[in-house]
Amino acid sequence: MSRVGIITVLSAAAIGLGACSQSTPYAPQSASATAQDFGYSSTRLGEGMYRVSFAGNQFTSRETVEDYLLYRAAELTRERGYTGFSLMRENVDRTVSTDVDTYPTTGLGTYPTFTPYYGFYGTGGVYNTYDPFLGGPFPGTTVDIDRVDRYEARATIQMYRGTPPTGPQPNYDASEVVARLQGTVEMPG
């Protein structure tokens, strides 16, 4: 493979990996609703009362998750013909997990047709190999440890028309929330 071909392959791989590491866009969760589903969901609890949630992936900050929850609540409020909503109950859950990956450092390369490792003679005339993808010159194991934080925000909202209800709960004008957050919400696509 030519030098230009190698650079092209590595560039395409870097672009592909970059696309994988994006925060969760503002979109509904899938109907299968597994633990790995990200996005928003809403459930009707009664007249003008809904449970709204937004779950982010490991690249989505807590602030973004909270903003998307408010945006969904405001969007849903407007869709149902109300002017505002009260947050009756809300919480944000943080899930922390550790992802441990081990890779054998065999010098065989990562790709069967592309092995960028090279050999050299070390101390005492011993022949060694070095693979930039898999690690150092001696057989062993490379360990990659990542801490993964994920956030999910949930709230119960009561929608209203006209004047906000009095009480300790925070009240939001749905149109103001949409106008404030619209430029920051990342839509899929």
Sine and cosine of phi, psi and omega as CSV:
sin_phi,cos_phi,sin_psi,cos_psi,sin_omega,cos_omega
0.00,0.00,0.70,-0.72,-0.03,-1.00
-0.96,0.28,0.27,-0.96,0.02,-1.00
-0.87,0.50,-0.65,0.76,0.03,-1.00
-0.90,0.43,-0.64,0.77,0.03,-1.00
-0.90,0.44,-0.65,0.76,0.02,-1.00
-0.90,0.43,-0.71,0.70,0.01,-1.00
-0.88,0.47,-0.64,0.77,0.02,-1.00
-0.89,0.45,-0.70,0.72,0.00,-1.00
-0.90,0.44,-0.71,0.70,0.00,-1.00
-0.91,0.41,-0.61,0.79,0.04,-1.00
-0.91,0.42,-0.69,0.72,0.02,-1.00
-0.90,0.44,-0.63,0.78,0.03,-1.00
-0.91,0.42,-0.65,0.76,0.01,-1.00
-0.91,0.43,-0.66,0.75,0.04,-1.00
-0.90,0.43,-0.68,0.73,0.01,-1.00
-0.89,0.46,-0.66,0.76,0.03,-1.00
-0.93,0.36,-0.59,0.81,0.04,-1.00
-0.89,0.45,-0.59,0.80,0.01,-1.00
-0.93,0.37,-0.46,0.89,-0.02,-1.00
-0.97,0.23,-0.37,0.93,-0.10,-1.00
-0.97,-0.23,0.85,0.52,0.02,-1.00
-0.90,-0.44,0.46,-0.89,0.05,-1.00
-0.94,0.35,0.27,-0.96,-0.04,-1.00
-0.92,0.38,0.82,-0.57,0.07,-1.00
-0.96,0.27,0.28,-0.96,0.03,-1.00
-0.97,0.22,0.98,-0.19,-0.04,-1.00
-0.41,-0.91,0.37,-0.93,0.02,-1.00
-0.95,0.32,0.46,-0.89,0.13,-0.99
-0.92,0.39,0.42,-0.91,0.03,-1.00
-0.95,0.30,0.30,-0.95,-0.05,-1.00
-0.92,0.38,-0.38,0.93,-0.04,-1.00
-0.95,0.33,-0.45,0.89,0.06,-1.00
0.74,0.67,0.89,0.46,0.12,-0.99
-1.00,-0.07,0.12,-0.99,-0.03,-1.00
-0.89,0.45,-0.35,0.94,-0.02,-1.00
-1.00,-0.06,0.09,1.00,0.01,-1.00
-0.99,0.16,0.69,-0.73,-0.01,-1.00
-0.83,-0.55,0.45,-0.89,0.00,-1.00
0.81,-0.58,-0.26,-0.97,-0.06,-1.00
-0.97,-0.23,0.36,-0.93,0.13,-0.99
-0.51,-0.86,0.36,-0.93,0.05,-1.00
-0.53,-0.85,0.58,-0.81,-0.01,-1.00
-0.75,-0.66,0.76,-0.65,0.03,-1.00
-0.97,0.23,0.79,-0.61,0.01,-1.00
-0.96,-0.27,-0.39,0.92,-0.04,-1.00
0.03,-1.00,-0.16,-0.99,0.00,-1.00
-0.90,0.44,0.93,-0.36,0.01,-1.00
0.95,0.32,0.19,0.98,0.00,-1.00
-0.88,-0.48,0.77,-0.63,-0.04,-1.00
-0.68,-0.74,0.46,-0.89,0.21,-0.98
-0.98,-0.21,0.84,-0.54,-0.05,-1.00
-0.88,-0.48,0.62,-0.78,0.04,-1.00
-0.60,-0.80,0.40,-0.92,0.14,-0.99
-0.61,-0.79,0.79,-0.61,0.02,-1.00
-0.91,-0.41,0.78,-0.63,0.01,-1.00
-0.96,-0.27,0.34,-0.94,0.09,-1.00
-1.00,0.08,-0.14,-0.99,-0.09,-1.00
-0.94,0.34,-0.18,0.98,0.02,-1.00
-0.98,-0.19,0.08,1.00,-0.04,-1.00
-0.97,-0.25,0.85,-0.53,-0.05,-1.00
-0.95,0.31,0.32,-0.95,0.05,-1.00
-0.86,0.50,-0.67,0.74,-0.01,-1.00
-0.87,0.49,-0.66,0.75,0.01,-1.00
-0.91,0.41,-0.67,0.74,0.03,-1.00
-0.87,0.50,-0.71,0.71,0.01,-1.00
-0.91,0.41,-0.65,0.76,0.04,-1.00
-0.90,0.44,-0.67,0.74,-0.01,-1.00
-0.92,0.39,-0.55,0.84,0.08,-1.00
-0.89,0.45,-0.74,0.67,0.03,-1.00
-0.88,0.47,-0.65,0.76,0.01,-1.00
-0.89,0.46,-0.68,0.73,0.03,-1.00
-0.90,0.44,-0.67,0.74,0.02,-1.00
-0.88,0.47,-0.68,0.73,0.00,-1.00
-0.93,0.38,-0.67,0.74,0.01,-1.00
-0.89,0.46,-0.71,0.71,0.01,-1.00
-0.90,0.43,-0.64,0.76,0.02,-1.00
-0.87,0.50,-0.72,0.69,0.01,-1.00
-0.92,0.39,-0.63,0.78,0.03,-1.00
-0.87,0.49,-0.55,0.84,-0.05,-1.00
-1.00,0.03,0.03,1.00,0.07,-1.00
1.00,0.06,0.28,0.96,0.03,-1.00
-0.99,-0.17,0.28,-0.96,-0.02,-1.00
-0.99,-0.17,-0.42,0.91,-0.03,-1.00
-0.42,-0.91,0.04,-1.00,0.01,-1.00
-0.56,-0.83,0.46,-0.89,0.08,-1.00
-0.94,-0.34,0.68,-0.73,0.09,-1.00
-1.00,0.07,0.96,-0.28,-0.03,-1.00
-0.98,0.17,-0.62,0.79,-0.03,-1.00
-0.40,-0.92,0.69,-0.73,0.03,-1.00
-0.53,-0.85,0.46,-0.89,0.12,-0.99
-0.38,-0.93,0.39,-0.92,0.05,-1.00
-0.82,-0.57,0.83,-0.56,0.04,-1.00
-0.98,-0.19,0.66,-0.75,0.06,-1.00
-0.91,-0.42,0.81,-0.59,0.06,-1.00
-0.94,-0.35,0.83,-0.55,0.02,-1.00
-0.91,-0.41,0.79,-0.61,0.06,-1.00
-0.70,-0.71,0.33,-0.94,0.03,-1.00
-0.91,-0.41,0.80,-0.60,0.00,-1.00
-0.96,-0.28,0.91,-0.42,-0.01,-1.00
-0.91,-0.41,0.86,-0.51,0.05,-1.00
-0.88,-0.48,0.69,-0.73,0.08,-1.00
-0.88,-0.48,0.62,-0.79,0.00,-1.00
-0.78,-0.63,0.80,-0.60,0.06,-1.00
-0.94,0.35,0.66,-0.75,0.04,-1.00
-0.98,-0.17,0.99,0.14,-0.07,-1.00
-0.99,-0.15,-0.24,0.97,-0.05,-1.00
0.99,0.17,0.15,0.99,-0.02,-1.00
-1.00,0.07,-0.14,0.99,0.03,-1.00
1.00,0.03,0.33,-0.94,-0.03,-1.00
-0.99,0.12,-0.59,0.81,-0.04,-1.00
-0.91,-0.41,0.72,-0.70,-0.09,-1.00
-0.88,0.47,-0.49,0.87,-0.03,-1.00
-0.98,-0.20,-0.06,1.00,-0.03,-1.00
-0.70,-0.71,0.98,-0.21,-0.02,-1.00
-0.85,-0.52,0.99,-0.13,-0.09,-1.00
-0.99,0.14,0.25,0.97,-0.01,-1.00
-0.98,0.22,0.30,-0.95,0.03,-1.00
-0.67,-0.74,0.35,-0.94,-0.02,-1.00
-0.95,-0.30,0.40,-0.92,0.05,-1.00
-0.41,-0.91,0.37,-0.93,0.06,-1.00
-1.00,-0.08,0.83,-0.56,-0.02,-1.00
-0.99,-0.12,-0.34,-0.94,-0.02,-1.00
-0.86,0.51,0.71,-0.71,0.02,-1.00
0.97,0.24,0.26,0.97,0.05,-1.00
0.97,0.25,0.26,0.97,0.01,-1.00
-0.98,0.18,0.76,-0.65,0.00,-1.00
-0.99,0.14,0.81,-0.59,0.00,-1.00
-0.84,-0.54,0.27,-0.96,0.10,-0.99
-0.82,-0.57,0.44,-0.90,0.08,-1.00
-0.77,-0.64,0.77,-0.64,0.02,-1.00
-0.85,-0.53,0.90,-0.43,-0.06,-1.00
-0.90,0.43,-0.35,0.94,0.00,-1.00
-1.00,0.08,-0.54,0.84,-0.15,-0.99
-0.95,-0.33,-0.22,0.97,0.10,-0.99
0.78,-0.62,-0.39,-0.92,-0.19,-0.98
-0.96,0.29,-0.12,-0.99,-0.14,-0.99
-0.98,0.20,-0.16,0.99,-0.05,-1.00
-0.88,-0.47,0.55,-0.83,0.02,-1.00
-0.84,0.54,0.56,-0.83,0.00,-1.00
0.14,-0.99,-0.47,-0.89,-0.02,-1.00
-0.71,-0.71,0.72,-0.69,0.12,-0.99
-0.99,-0.10,0.74,-0.67,-0.02,-1.00
-0.92,-0.40,0.76,-0.64,0.03,-1.00
-0.88,-0.47,0.91,-0.42,-0.04,-1.00
-0.91,-0.41,0.83,-0.56,0.01,-1.00
-0.83,-0.56,0.68,-0.73,0.13,-0.99
-1.00,-0.08,0.78,-0.62,-0.07,-1.00
-0.90,-0.44,0.87,-0.49,0.07,-1.00
-0.95,-0.30,0.75,-0.66,0.07,-1.00
-0.77,-0.64,0.59,-0.81,-0.01,-1.00
-0.85,-0.53,0.61,-0.80,0.13,-0.99
-0.70,-0.71,0.81,-0.59,0.02,-1.00
-0.95,-0.30,0.66,-0.75,0.04,-1.00
-0.73,-0.69,0.56,-0.83,0.04,-1.00
-0.49,-0.87,0.51,-0.86,0.18,-0.98
-0.97,-0.25,0.82,-0.58,-0.03,-1.00
-0.88,-0.47,0.54,-0.84,0.12,-0.99
-0.89,-0.46,0.87,-0.49,-0.03,-1.00
-0.99,0.11,0.46,-0.89,0.04,-1.00
-0.59,-0.80,0.31,-0.95,0.10,-1.00
-0.90,-0.43,0.68,-0.73,0.07,-1.00
0.99,0.15,-0.78,-0.62,-0.08,-1.00
-0.96,0.29,0.73,-0.68,0.03,-1.00
-0.90,0.44,0.57,-0.82,0.05,-1.00
-0.93,0.36,0.46,-0.89,0.05,-1.00
-1.00,0.05,0.46,-0.89,0.00,-1.00
0.55,-0.83,0.00,-1.00,-0.07,-1.00
-0.98,0.22,-0.27,0.96,-0.06,-1.00
-0.96,0.30,0.58,-0.81,0.06,-1.00
-0.95,0.31,0.65,-0.76,0.03,-1.00
-0.92,-0.40,0.59,-0.80,-0.03,-1.00
-0.76,-0.66,0.70,-0.72,0.16,-0.99
-0.99,0.15,0.86,-0.52,-0.11,-0.99
-0.87,0.49,-0.67,0.75,-0.01,-1.00
-0.91,0.42,-0.61,0.79,0.03,-1.00
-0.92,0.39,-0.65,0.76,0.02,-1.00
-0.90,0.45,-0.72,0.70,0.01,-1.00
-0.88,0.47,-0.71,0.71,-0.01,-1.00
-0.89,0.46,-0.63,0.78,-0.03,-1.00
-0.95,0.32,-0.62,0.78,-0.12,-0.99
-0.99,-0.14,-0.25,0.97,-0.14,-0.99
-0.80,0.60,-0.63,0.77,-0.02,-1.00
-0.96,0.29,-0.28,0.96,-0.04,-1.00
-0.98,-0.20,-0.19,0.98,-0.05,-1.00
-0.99,0.16,0.83,-0.56,-0.01,-1.00
-1.00,-0.01,0.94,-0.35,0.02,-1.00
-0.99,0.12,0.48,-0.88,0.01,-1.00
-0.92,0.39,0.42,-0.91,0.09,-1.00
0.79,-0.61,0.00,0.00,0.00,0.00
